[in-house]
């Protein structure tokens, strides 16, 4: 159990109830009609979901009890805003809401302060992104998010960047694929005479890749497309894109 604890915020996590999808659907419908008892059952039946989300934020000096309580706020917001018309499972909708609430808490309690107006714009953009993702079945563009919240594209970009947590130089750049290319590996130094040699080695390593691998890396890291978008463009599954991408990065790493 999370942080090795059985009890968090006075709740025995070993005895938490887990709802079936049909039970969730019924309780959500009753909640929408104002049934507060159903709402409470729905909250209690999804506390394990909150636990699974806050496990991602270990080692940040935050109290497990505080994170759990903040995560519950995100869960309640998800319950109050969820609609079956979104066409997704409740957990699919709730996870980013819970995660967003926890991230907001960590950012607001940190040493770096962001202006209220920037935070408000960023949170509106995040909510718009979640709704557009559910509606479009893909990641929305910045332009689509900007239009949704009636805000300039530049303001949305600045706001989202402002609430982005600082990352370590040892943070993996390609962490979604399991590769070990770190942020510090991509930082240039004009005084480092070895950089041009590394650049040549990188170009040679890329040139040795197959045409499909090159196209995937181009679409993913130069054009910024998601694995799902790449899969649709190339005509293969997202899982295949993930495997090919990881394999290509490993080849480059081994060559360099």
Secondary structure per residue as TSV (DSSP state, phi and psi in degrees):
chain	resnum	aa	ss	phi	psi
A	1	X	-	360.0	162.3
A	2	X	G	-55.5	128.5
A	3	X	G	57.1	19.8
A	4	X	G	72.3	12.0
A	5	X	-	-98.8	142.3
A	6	X	S	-95.3	-29.9
A	7	X	E	-116.0	127.0
A	8	X	E	-130.7	127.3
A	9	X	T	53.5	37.1
A	10	X	T	78.8	7.9
A	11	X	E	-109.5	129.1
A	12	X	E	-78.4	102.9
A	13	X	G	-69.9	-17.2
A	14	X	G	-75.3	-12.6
A	15	X	G	-115.9	18.6
A	16	X	-	-70.2	138.7
A	17	X	-	-79.5	147.6
A	18	X	-	-119.2	123.0
A	19	X	-	-86.9	148.3
A	20	X	-	-80.6	166.1
A	21	X	H	-63.0	-37.5
A	22	X	H	-67.4	-37.5
A	23	X	H	-66.4	-40.1
A	24	X	H	-61.7	-45.1
A	25	X	H	-60.8	-42.9
A	26	X	H	-65.0	-46.0
A	27	X	H	-66.4	-37.0
A	28	X	H	-62.6	-42.4
A	29	X	H	-64.0	-43.0
A	30	X	H	-67.4	-36.6
A	31	X	H	-63.4	-41.1
A	32	X	H	-62.3	-24.4
A	33	X	T	-89.8	4.5
A	34	X	T	94.8	12.3
A	35	X	-	-78.4	101.7
A	36	X	H	-71.0	-29.1
A	37	X	H	-65.9	-40.7
A	38	X	H	-64.8	-37.9
A	39	X	H	-62.3	-43.1
A	40	X	H	-65.0	-41.2
A	41	X	H	-62.6	-38.2
A	42	X	H	-66.5	-40.8
A	43	X	H	-63.5	-50.5
A	44	X	H	-63.4	-32.7
A	45	X	T	-78.4	-4.2
A	46	X	T	-121.9	14.6
A	47	X	H	-67.9	-27.3
A	48	X	H	-65.6	-32.1
A	49	X	H	-64.5	-40.6
A	50	X	H	-61.5	-43.7
A	51	X	H	-59.6	-43.2
A	52	X	H	-64.7	-32.7
A	53	X	H	-74.3	-45.2
A	54	X	H	-72.4	-14.0
A	55	X	G	-62.9	-21.9
A	56	X	G	-72.5	-10.6
A	57	X	G	-112.9	31.7
A	58	X	T	-70.9	156.1
A	59	X	T	72.2	20.8
A	60	X	S	-110.3	12.7
A	61	X	S	75.7	12.5
A	62	X	-	-96.3	144.9
A	63	X	-	-69.0	131.5
A	64	X	H	-56.9	-38.1
A	65	X	H	-63.6	-43.0
A	66	X	H	-64.2	-45.2
A	67	X	H	-62.7	-39.2
A	68	X	H	-63.7	-43.8
A	69	X	H	-65.4	-40.8
A	70	X	H	-65.9	-40.6
A	71	X	H	-61.4	-35.2
A	72	X	H	-65.5	-33.7
A	73	X	H	-63.0	-43.2
A	74	X	H	-62.2	-38.7
A	75	X	H	-63.0	-44.8
A	76	X	H	-63.0	-40.9
A	77	X	H	-62.4	-38.8
A	78	X	H	-64.9	-42.2
A	79	X	H	-62.8	-43.5
A	80	X	H	-71.4	-24.4
A	81	X	H	-106.2	-10.0
A	82	X	-	-69.9	145.0
A	83	X	-	-139.0	139.6
A	84	X	G	-62.2	-20.4
A	85	X	G	-68.4	-15.9
A	86	X	G	-65.4	-23.5
A	87	X	-	74.7	21.7
A	88	X	S	-130.7	160.7
A	89	X	-	-66.2	152.6
A	90	X	H	-59.0	-42.1
A	91	X	H	-62.4	-36.1
A	92	X	H	-62.2	-38.0
A	93	X	H	-77.8	-37.6
A	94	X	H	-73.5	-36.7
A	95	X	H	-55.6	-52.0
A	96	X	H	-65.1	-27.5
A	97	X	H	-68.8	-44.2
A	98	X	H	-65.3	-47.2
A	99	X	H	-60.9	-41.3
A	100	X	H	-63.5	-38.4
A	101	X	H	-66.6	-41.0
A	102	X	H	-66.3	-45.0
A	103	X	H	-61.0	-39.7
A	104	X	H	-62.5	-42.1
A	105	X	H	-62.2	-44.8
A	106	X	H	-64.8	-42.3
A	107	X	H	-66.5	-44.4
A	108	X	H	-70.1	-24.5
A	109	X	T	-94.2	-1.1
A	110	X	S	-80.9	178.6
A	111	X	S	-78.4	-27.0
A	112	X	S	-87.2	120.3
A	113	X	-	-101.6	137.3
A	114	X	-	-114.7	140.7
A	115	X	-	-59.7	152.2
A	116	X	H	-59.4	-42.3
A	117	X	H	-64.2	-39.7
A	118	X	H	-65.6	-42.5
A	119	X	H	-62.4	-42.8
A	120	X	H	-61.9	-43.0
A	121	X	H	-64.0	-42.1
A	122	X	H	-64.0	-43.0
A	123	X	H	-68.0	-37.1
A	124	X	H	-62.9	-40.6
A	125	X	H	-65.2	-40.5
A	126	X	H	-64.7	-43.9
A	127	X	H	-64.2	-41.0
A	128	X	H	-64.1	-39.7
A	129	X	H	-61.9	-41.7
A	130	X	H	-63.7	-44.6
A	131	X	H	-67.3	-40.9
A	132	X	H	-67.8	-36.8
A	133	X	H	-61.8	-43.4
A	134	X	H	-66.0	-36.2
A	135	X	H	-78.0	-42.7
A	136	X	H	-90.1	-14.2
A	137	X	S	63.8	29.6
A	138	X	S	-161.6	169.3
A	139	X	-	-73.0	127.0
A	140	X	-	-74.1	156.6
A	141	X	-	-81.4	165.2
A	142	X	H	-60.4	-37.3
A	143	X	H	-62.4	-42.1
A	144	X	H	-66.5	-39.3
A	145	X	H	-65.7	-43.0
A	146	X	H	-59.7	-43.2
A	147	X	H	-66.3	-37.5
A	148	X	H	-62.4	-41.0
A	149	X	T	-101.2	7.7
A	150	X	T	54.5	56.5
A	151	X	-	-139.0	150.9
A	152	X	-	-63.6	145.7
A	153	X	H	-57.4	-42.9
A	154	X	H	-63.2	-37.7
A	155	X	H	-68.0	-36.7
A	156	X	H	-65.8	-45.3
A	157	X	H	-60.7	-46.5
A	158	X	H	-63.0	-42.1
A	159	X	H	-64.6	-44.7
A	160	X	H	-66.5	-37.3
A	161	X	H	-67.0	-35.1
A	162	X	H	-65.9	-31.3
A	163	X	T	-98.2	4.3
A	164	X	S	-73.1	131.5
A	165	X	-	-69.3	141.6
A	166	X	-	-60.9	142.9
A	167	X	-	-117.1	157.6
A	168	X	-	-73.8	152.5
A	169	X	T	-64.1	-18.4
A	170	X	T	-97.6	12.3
A	171	X	S	-71.0	129.6
A	172	X	B	-65.6	128.5
A	173	X	T	-70.8	-37.6
A	174	X	T	-109.2	49.6
A	175	X	T	-65.2	-24.4
A	176	X	T	-71.3	-16.5
A	177	X	T	-107.2	-5.3
A	178	X	T	84.8	3.5
A	179	X	-	-75.5	159.5
A	180	X	-	-112.8	50.0
A	181	X	-	-94.9	119.8
A	182	X	B	-100.4	164.1
A	183	X	G	-55.6	-44.8
A	184	X	G	-62.7	-23.8
A	185	X	G	-70.4	-18.4
A	186	X	G	-107.5	5.7
A	187	X	-	-93.1	123.6
A	188	X	-	-82.0	157.5
A	189	X	-	-139.6	109.8
A	190	X	T	-62.5	-17.6
A	191	X	T	-94.1	2.1
A	192	X	-	-97.7	108.0
A	193	X	T	-69.8	-12.2
A	194	X	T	-85.7	-10.6
A	195	X	H	-59.0	-41.5
A	196	X	H	-67.1	-30.8
A	197	X	H	-67.3	-40.8
A	198	X	H	-62.7	-38.4
A	199	X	H	-64.3	-42.1
A	200	X	H	-63.2	-44.3
A	201	X	H	-61.7	-39.0
A	202	X	H	-65.5	-43.8
A	203	X	H	-62.8	-40.1
A	204	X	H	-66.3	-39.1
A	205	X	H	-65.1	-40.8
A	206	X	H	-68.2	-38.9
A	207	X	H	-63.9	-22.3
A	208	X	T	-81.7	-8.0
A	209	X	S	-76.6	160.3
A	210	X	-	-73.5	164.4
A	211	X	H	-62.5	-38.5
A	212	X	H	-70.3	-37.0
A	213	X	H	-64.8	-42.2
A	214	X	H	-61.7	-41.7
A	215	X	H	-65.3	-40.1
A	216	X	H	-63.7	-45.3
A	217	X	H	-64.6	-37.6
A	218	X	I	-63.4	-47.4
A	219	X	I	-66.8	-38.5
A	220	X	I	-75.4	-48.3
A	221	X	I	-106.7	-15.7
A	222	X	I	-100.6	-39.2
A	223	X	S	-96.4	-9.1
A	224	X	-	71.5	26.1
A	225	X	-	-84.3	153.5
A	226	X	-	-77.5	165.9
A	227	X	H	-62.9	-34.6
A	228	X	H	-65.0	-43.5
A	229	X	H	-64.5	-40.7
A	230	X	H	-63.5	-42.7
A	231	X	H	-60.6	-43.0
A	232	X	H	-65.1	-37.4
A	233	X	H	-72.4	-39.8
A	234	X	H	-84.2	-28.0
A	235	X	T	94.0	28.4
A	236	X	S	-128.4	176.5
A	237	X	-	-79.2	160.0
A	238	X	H	-62.4	-35.5
A	239	X	H	-63.9	-38.6
A	240	X	H	-66.2	-40.5
A	241	X	H	-59.7	-44.7
A	242	X	H	-60.4	-43.6
A	243	X	H	-66.9	-43.8
A	244	X	H	-65.9	-39.8
A	245	X	H	-63.0	-47.5
A	246	X	H	-63.0	-41.6
A	247	X	H	-63.7	-40.5
A	248	X	H	-64.5	-42.8
A	249	X	H	-65.2	-37.2
A	250	X	H	-65.9	-39.0
A	251	X	H	-62.6	-44.6
A	252	X	H	-61.5	-44.7
A	253	X	H	-59.2	-45.5
A	254	X	H	-67.2	-36.7
A	255	X	H	-67.0	-41.1
A	256	X	-	-74.0	360.0
